[in-house]
Amino acid sequence: MAVLCVGLYSCAGSVDTDKRADTTWQYYHELGMSSFLVKNYSEAIANFYKATQLAPQNPQPWNSLGIAYMEVREYDKAESAFIRALQADKSFTEAYLNMGILYYRKGDYNRAKEYILTSLKDETFTKKHMAYYYLAKVHESLGDRQEYVRNLERASAYFPGYLDAQIELANFYENNREHQKAADIYLTLLQEGQKAPFIKLNAARNLGLAGNANLAKSLISELLSDRTLDPSTRSSARALLDNLLISEHQRKHNLSNQDKAGDDKKRQELLRFEIKQPKKEETKGESTTHPVSIEAPSKDIGETIQREVKNIPETVKEDRKEEASMHQQVPDDGKQALADVDYTKPRQKLFRIQLGVFSNAESANDYKSRLEKNLGLSEITVSEKGGLYRVFYKTYESREEAMKDLVKLRALKLDGIIVSE
């Protein structure tokens, strides 16, 4: 979907008819927003248009009108509206980004890139994560894989909770068989408060493919313990759990030392199936998931699976009696599992707390100095990667150690995320 720009919700809900024109345009603009949000684009366009006629020198109603026209694929009218917005105010950055999105949807990728890059020059722009995301999509369409990934990473860095960028980046890592990187993204989303079941399932699946079966099983256990989980997601979680157990059994009992070289390949075949993100309306230029088929476990090893699992939570026993012995093997509390299972040790990964991301070194170092001076923090570093300057706090051997300090930082009104390297 196109970008809904800053400031659209600042208007009053109703006004008297004898109010000044600059207030009346806000009334019609607010009516347009209400219609837009329920996808009644006919009414939205009508009210946005009325607002533009009452305040033709204000860029905001023109920008909103352009967005609405984009949603109904009236691209020529959308372009005209964005041009009028920029004629009213050449510094109205949202219109530059929306113009870039428009050209991306039309397939004019060079012009799309030009407008998006213009929007990124504004250091006060609060939607840089969206700009980098659409810049990534432009480079994907141009066949520049390196810039595609680079800009997805930038979008994710600017706003770790931005689902479109994070999910697409995770899909890229997974398709590239970089399953630990994909898992780390889903774990970051969970940490940021994104609790959608598909995120937890994708985290578990990629952890399993990366060899971190214990943490994967703990996440699945959380899902299966949720009575409100829809049947489709519950079925996917069970299939994933079965495949994890099958994979573990085959590694433990059926593979000789000579067979270990093929172990990873077998695990990939057993675990590879798609946990779908909830459907959203597809529009030209928007991303979709990449499906892979689900393979149910073979019936002839059912008895072996029963011997492998230990207890399952009470809520699941009622639904699936044959899994009644899973509980000991799969911890009840996923948070406790995070503390008990150090799944990063085999890769010797380190963790840091990222406190901010900046587009230039001067701003990053200034922020670092203010943290040191005003809060007395030490062990703060600035690191450059891909043209972005990240401000980090300390280095940790485990995610759990970093989480303890993150809680303390949040008590100081500092927000941050835990990143691995």
C-alpha positions in Angstrom: 0.0 0.0 0.0 1.1 3.5 -0.6 2.5 5.6 2.2 -0.1 7.4 4.4 1.9 10.5 5.3 2.5 12.3 8.5 -0.1 14.8 9.8 -3.3 13.3 8.3 -4.9 12.7 11.7 -4.5 16.2 13.1 -7.8 17.6 11.9 -10.9 18.2 13.9 -13.8 15.8 13.5 -16.4 18.4 12.6 -16.7 22.1 12.0 -19.5 24.7 11.5 -20.2 25.8 8.0 -19.3 29.4 8.7 -15.7 28.5 9.7 -12.8 29.8 7.7 -11.8 27.9 4.5 -8.5 26.7 6.0 -10.4 24.9 8.7 -13.1 23.6 6.3 -10.5 21.9 4.1 -9.4 20.0 7.2 -13.0 18.8 7.8 -13.3 17.4 4.3 -9.8 15.9 4.5 -10.8 14.2 7.7 -13.9 12.8 6.1 -11.7 11.6 3.2 -9.3 9.8 5.7 -12.3 8.1 7.4 -13.5 6.8 4.0 -10.0 5.8 2.9 -9.4 3.7 6.0 -12.4 1.6 5.3 -11.4 1.3 1.6 -14.3 3.4 0.3 -12.1 5.1 -2.2 -15.0 6.8 -4.1 -16.0 8.9 -1.0 -12.3 9.4 -0.1 -11.4 10.8 -3.5 -14.5 13.1 -3.4 -13.7 14.5 0.0 -10.0 14.9 -0.7 -10.8 16.7 -3.9 -13.1 19.1 -2.0 -10.3 19.8 0.4 -7.9 20.6 -2.5 -10.4 23.1 -3.9 -10.7 24.9 -0.5 -6.9 24.9 0.1 -5.2 24.7 -3.3 -1.9 26.0 -1.9 -1.7 23.3 0.9 0.3 20.2 -0.2 -1.3 17.8 2.2 -4.8 17.4 0.6 -3.1 17.0 -2.9 -0.8 14.4 -1.5 -3.8 12.4 0.1 -5.7 12.7 -3.2 -2.8 11.2 -5.0 -2.6 8.3 -2.6 -6.3 7.6 -3.1 -6.0 7.7 -6.9 -3.0 5.3 -6.6 -5.2 2.8 -4.8 -7.7 2.7 -7.6 -4.9 2.6 -10.2 -5.7 6.0 -11.6 -2.0 6.6 -12.0 -2.2 9.7 -14.3 -4.5 11.4 -11.9 -2.3 10.4 -9.0 0.8 11.8 -10.7 -1.0 15.1 -11.3 -2.0 15.3 -7.7 1.5 14.7 -6.4 2.8 17.4 -8.9 0.3 19.9 -7.4 1.5 19.0 -3.9 5.1 19.7 -4.9 4.1 22.9 -6.7 2.4 24.1 -3.5 5.5 23.1 -1.4 8.8 21.9 -2.9 10.0 20.7 0.5 7.0 18.4 1.1 9.0 15.2 1.3 6.1 12.8 1.5 5.1 13.7 -2.0 8.5 12.9 -3.4 8.3 9.4 -1.8 4.8 8.8 -3.0 5.8 9.9 -6.5 8.6 7.3 -6.3 6.1 4.6 -5.2 3.8 5.6 -8.1 6.6 5.3 -10.7 7.6 2.0 -9.2 4.1 0.7 -9.6 4.0 1.9 -13.2 7.3 0.1 -13.9 9.3 3.3 -14.5 12.1 2.3 -12.2 14.7 4.9 -13.0 12.3 7.8 -12.2 11.1 5.9 -9.1 14.7 5.7 -7.9 15.2 9.4 -8.5 12.2 10.5 -6.5 12.9 8.1 -3.6 16.5 9.2 -3.3 15.3 12.8 -3.2 13.1 12.0 -0.2 16.0 10.4 1.5 18.0 13.6 1.4 15.7 15.1 4.0 17.2 14.4 7.4 14.0 15.3 9.1 11.9 12.8 7.2 10.3 10.3 9.6 9.5 7.7 6.9 13.0 6.8 5.8 12.4 3.1 6.6 9.6 3.1 3.9 11.8 5.0 1.5 14.6 2.4 1.8 12.1 -0.4 1.5 10.7 0.9 -1.8 14.3 1.7 -3.0 15.0 -2.0 -2.3 12.0 -3.0 -4.4 13.2 -0.8 -7.2 16.6 -2.4 -7.2 15.0 -5.9 -7.1 13.0 -5.0 -10.2 16.2 -3.7 -11.9 17.9 -7.0 -11.1 20.4 -5.5 -8.7 20.4 -8.2 -6.0 23.2 -6.6 -3.9 21.4 -3.2 -3.6 18.1 -4.9 -3.0 19.4 -6.7 0.1 21.4 -3.6 1.2 18.4 -1.4 1.2 16.2 -4.0 2.9 18.8 -4.1 5.6 18.7 -0.3 5.8 14.9 -0.2 6.1 15.0 -2.8 8.9 17.8 -0.9 10.7 15.8 2.4 10.6 12.7 0.7 12.0 13.1 -2.9 13.4 9.4 -3.2 13.8 8.6 -2.5 10.1 7.1 -5.8 9.1 7.2 -5.4 5.3 11.0 -5.0 5.2 11.8 -7.5 8.0 9.6 -10.2 6.5 11.0 -9.8 3.0 14.6 -9.7 4.3 13.9 -12.9 6.3 12.4 -14.5 3.2 15.6 -13.6 1.3 17.9 -15.1 3.9 15.8 -18.2 4.1 15.7 -18.7 0.3 19.5 -18.2 0.4 19.6 -20.9 3.1 20.9 -18.4 5.7 18.5 -19.8 8.3 20.1 -18.4 11.4 19.9 -14.8 10.0 16.3 -15.4 9.1 15.6 -16.7 12.6 17.3 -13.7 14.2 14.9 -11.4 12.3 11.8 -13.2 13.6 13.2 -13.3 17.1 13.8 -9.5 16.9 10.2 -9.0 15.8 9.0 -11.0 18.8 11.2 -8.9 21.0 9.7 -5.8 19.5 6.2 -7.0 20.5 5.1 -8.6 17.2 3.2 -11.6 18.6 1.5 -12.8 15.4 1.5 -16.6 15.3 3.1 -16.8 11.8 6.1 -14.9 13.2 6.6 -17.4 16.0 6.2 -20.3 13.6 8.7 -18.9 11.1 11.1 -18.3 13.9 10.7 -21.9 15.0 11.0 -23.3 11.5 14.2 -21.4 10.7 15.7 -22.2 14.1 15.1 -25.9 13.3 16.7 -25.6 9.9 19.7 -23.9 11.6 20.0 -26.7 14.0 18.6 -25.0 17.1 15.9 -27.6 17.8 15.4 -26.9 21.5 14.5 -23.3 21.1 12.3 -24.1 18.0 10.4 -26.7 20.1 9.9 -24.2 22.9 8.3 -21.7 20.6 6.0 -24.4 19.1 5.0 -25.4 22.6 3.9 -21.8 23.3 1.7 -21.8 20.2 0.2 -25.2 20.9 -0.7 -24.1 24.4 -2.7 -21.2 23.1 -6.4 -22.2 23.1 -7.3 -19.3 20.7 -4.9 -20.5 18.0 -6.8 -21.0 14.7 -7.0 -24.6 13.4 -4.8 -23.9 10.3 -1.9 -22.5 12.4 -2.3 -25.3 14.9 -2.0 -27.9 12.1 1.1 -26.2 10.8 2.7 -26.1 14.2 2.0 -29.8 14.7 3.5 -30.6 11.3 6.6 -28.6 12.1 7.0 -30.3 15.5 6.6 -33.7 13.9 9.3 -32.9 11.3 11.6 -31.6 14.0 11.2 -34.9 16.0 11.6 -37.0 12.9 14.8 -35.2 12.0 16.2 -35.6 15.5 15.4 -39.3 15.5 17.0 -39.9 12.2 20.1 -38.1 13.3 20.3 -40.0 16.6 19.4 -43.5 15.4 19.7 -43.9 11.7 22.8 -42.0 10.7 26.3 -43.5 11.0 29.4 -41.4 11.3 29.8 -41.7 7.6 26.3 -40.4 7.0 26.8 -37.2 9.0 27.9 -35.2 5.9 24.4 -35.6 4.5 22.6 -34.8 7.7 22.1 -31.1 6.9 20.5 -31.9 3.6 18.1 -34.4 5.1 17.1 -32.0 7.8 16.4 -29.3 5.2 14.2 -31.7 3.3 12.3 -32.7 6.4 11.7 -29.2 7.7 11.1 -27.2 4.6 7.6 -26.0 4.3 5.9 -22.6 4.4 4.3 -20.9 7.3 2.2 -18.3 5.5 1.8 -14.7 6.5 -1.8 -13.6 6.7 -3.1 -12.6 3.3 -3.0 -8.9 2.4 -4.4 -7.4 -0.8 -1.8 -7.6 -3.6 -1.0 -4.6 -5.7 1.5 -4.3 -8.5 4.8 -3.7 -6.9 4.0 -5.3 -3.5 5.8 -8.3 -2.2 4.4 -11.8 -1.7 5.6 -14.8 0.1 7.4 -17.7 -1.7 5.5 -20.9 -1.1 7.0 -24.3 -0.5 5.0 -27.4 0.0 4.2 -29.0 3.4 5.1 -32.6 3.7 3.3 -34.6 6.4 5.5 -37.1 8.3 5.3 -40.7 7.0 3.0 -43.0 9.0 5.5 -45.9 9.2 7.6 -44.0 11.7 4.7 -42.9 13.9 5.6 -45.3 16.7 9.2 -44.1 16.7 8.0 -40.5 17.1 5.8 -41.6 20.1 8.9 -43.0 21.8 10.9 -39.8 21.2 8.5 -37.2 22.6 7.9 -36.6 26.3 4.7 -34.8 27.6 2.8 -31.9 26.0 1.0 -29.1 27.8 -2.5 -29.9 29.1 -4.3 -27.7 26.6 -2.8 -29.8 23.7 -3.5 -33.2 25.4 -7.2 -32.5 25.0 -6.8 -32.0 21.2 -4.1 -34.6 20.5 -3.9 -37.5 22.8 -1.1 -39.2 20.9 1.3 -36.4 21.7 0.8 -36.8 25.5 4.5 -37.5 26.3 6.1 -34.3 24.9 6.1 -32.0 27.9 9.5 -32.8 29.4 11.3 -32.4 26.1 9.6 -29.1 25.2 9.7 -26.5 27.9 6.4 -24.8 28.8 7.8 -21.2 28.9 9.5 -19.9 25.8 11.1 -17.1 27.8 12.7 -19.7 30.1 13.9 -21.6 27.1 15.7 -18.4 25.9 17.5 -18.4 29.2 18.2 -22.1 29.3 19.3 -22.7 25.7 22.4 -20.9 24.4 21.7 -21.7 20.8 24.4 -19.2 19.6 27.4 -21.0 21.1 28.1 -23.3 18.2 28.5 -20.3 15.9 30.3 -18.2 18.6 28.1 -15.2 17.8 28.2 -12.0 19.8 25.4 -9.7 20.7 25.2 -5.9 21.0 22.5 -3.4 21.9 21.8 -1.0 19.0 20.7 2.4 20.4 20.4 4.3 17.1 21.0 4.5 13.4 22.2 7.6 11.5 22.9 8.4 7.9 26.1 10.3 8.7 29.0 9.9 11.1 28.6 13.4 12.7 25.1 12.7 13.9 26.1 9.3 15.3 29.1 10.6 17.2 27.1 13.5 18.5 24.5 11.0 19.9 27.3 8.9 21.4 28.8 12.0 23.1 25.4 13.0 24.6 24.8 9.5 26.0 28.2 9.5 27.6 27.9 13.0 29.0 24.3 13.1 30.1 23.8 9.5 31.2 27.3 8.5 32.1 27.2 5.5 29.8 30.5 3.9 28.7 31.5 1.2 26.2 29.5 3.0 23.4 30.8 2.5 19.9 29.9 3.8 16.4 30.1 1.3 13.6 29.6 2.0 9.9 28.1 -0.6 7.5 26.5 0.0 4.1 26.6 3.8 4.5 24.7 3.7 7.8 26.3 4.6 11.2 25.0 2.5 14.1 25.5 3.4 17.8 26.0 0.3 19.9 26.2 -0.4 23.7 28.6 -3.1 24.9 29.2 -6.6 23.6 27.7 -9.8 25.1 28.2 -13.5 24.6 24.5 -14.3 24.9 21.2 -12.7 24.1 20.1 -13.1 27.7 23.0 -11.0 29.1 22.1 -8.3 26.6 18.5 -8.4 27.6 19.3 -7.7 31.2 21.1 -4.5 30.2 18.4 -3.6 27.7 15.9 -3.5 30.6 18.1 -1.1 32.5 18.5 1.1 29.5 14.8 1.3 29.0 14.4 2.4 32.6 16.6 5.4 31.5 14.1 6.1 28.7 16.4 4.7 26.0 15.0 2.4 23.4 17.2 -0.2 21.7 17.2 -3.6 20.1 19.5 -6.6 20.5 21.4 -7.5 17.3 23.7 -10.4 16.6 26.9 -10.5 14.6 
